[in-house]
């Protein structure tokens, strides 16, 4: 039978303080606390954060990560969309300057100092093509998207944003299979999706993006597909383990991404999955299932904010912080 000494080449040490850089599996006895410690991998998890000031679903999120997230606009159920903008610093939300056009279910991308919101709708389903750029303080209008629409995906940055799918007037359904690319000034037509869809989301930029999920016509059937975009055309990738229809949290890059929440017919999924550029793997679980917003540049420390559970009018102000699996020190117990 293997022993600790046979594996690590030494007995368990007695120390007065935890080592500064232990390796996974290393054990020691802390004489100051009178406890046996072990370095192990702590599983990925979601934990509660402070609530949004204004509850909403269909918000347009963007940011660098858990300590720098912005959510712009959204739908409040009554009487119409909100223009409210809030920023999260890792502890609490604070209000900033409003969007120029109140809306929800638009496409978004970028960072907390260089963000973008395009298209969207209000609660009467008036659709917008307006594009607004955020400089960390205020929003300014730029050239409109060629097609007014809502429930599109947005993947990219303020100067390299790709949007696709969604719903345009006057029909609902069917949904769109079109895409458009934004270079920081102008919009141009992109490639056509192999399927029509809405309520997707994605990560990447205009020349390399991956799109997660879709709700195909007729609503509310959900799709667990994923699509790659290379700047000119879409191609099918491996499926997600579950369908993430409706708005969901996305984070990361095309080779290291996170997708969580969503569901069908409105908001029933709590599962999170990670993506390595080829394969989806089950991950942590949201404390509150449903259509949860959030878009971060990293999967190490992402955020889910707002959203809705059935019925759709039941919007949430809840915030959940996601932390990826990481080494951590645990106390060894008998249980």
C-alpha positions, 0 to 999 in steps of 0.5 A: 500500500502506498504511503505519503512518504513513498509518494512524496519522499518525506514524512508529513511536516509540522509547521507553524504556518502554511507553506507559501507555494504547496503542490497539489496533494502535499500535506502538512500539520499546522501547529498554530491551528492544530489541524492537518492540511492538504493542497487540493484542487477546489472545484469550480463554483458559483457564489452569491454577490450583491444584487443589481440596483435595477432588476432586469432580463435581456440586459446587454452585458460586457466587461473584462471579468468579475471585478469589471462588469457592465450591464446596459439596459434590459427589460423590466416587464413594465412599462418598457425597456430601461436605459439604466446602466450599472457597473460591478467592481467585484463587490457592489453595483453602481449606476452610471450614465444611461444608454441614449436609447432604452432597450433590451435583448440587443447584442453587446461586446467589449470591455468596461472601458470600451464597450458596445451595444447594438440593436435591441427592442423595447417591451412593445417589440419596437426594434432598433438598429442603433449602435452605441459605444461606451468609453467607461463613462458615457455612451455615444451613438455611431452608425446604425446596424443595417438591419433593426433586430433583437435577440441577436448574438454579439461576439467581439470588441468595440472595434471588431464585433460580429452579430448574427441571427435574431428577429427583424420586422415584420415577421416572428418567426421565422428568425434571421440567418444573417450576420453583420460585422462592425469595425468601430465605424461601419457595418458590413454584411457577413456570412449566412448562418447554416440555420436560422436562430435567436437567443444565442451568444458567443465569444471571440472577434469578427475573424474567429468566433464561436456561437453557443445555442439557438432557439429555432422556429417555431419557438420555443424549441431550443438548440444545443448546437455550436457554430464557428465563424472564421470571418466569412462563413459558419461551420458546425462544431460539437454540440453542447451537453444541454440546450442553453436557449434564452439569454445565458452567461458566456465568458472567455475565448474561442479555445477556453470558454464558459456557457451557463444558464438559459433553458427552454421554454423560458428559463430552466437551465442552471448548468454550466459548461466549459469549452476547449475549442472542440469539446464541451464538459460539464462544470458548476451549477448556478444557484438560481437557474434561468436566463442569466446575463453576463459576458466576460473576457476570462473564464477564471472569474466571470459573473452572471447578473439579472435575468428571469425565471418563468414567467418571463415578467419575473425579472431578477436582480441576483448576481452570482460570481463564478470562480474556475477550479483552482488549487486551494488549501483544505483542512483534513477531517474524519468526515 
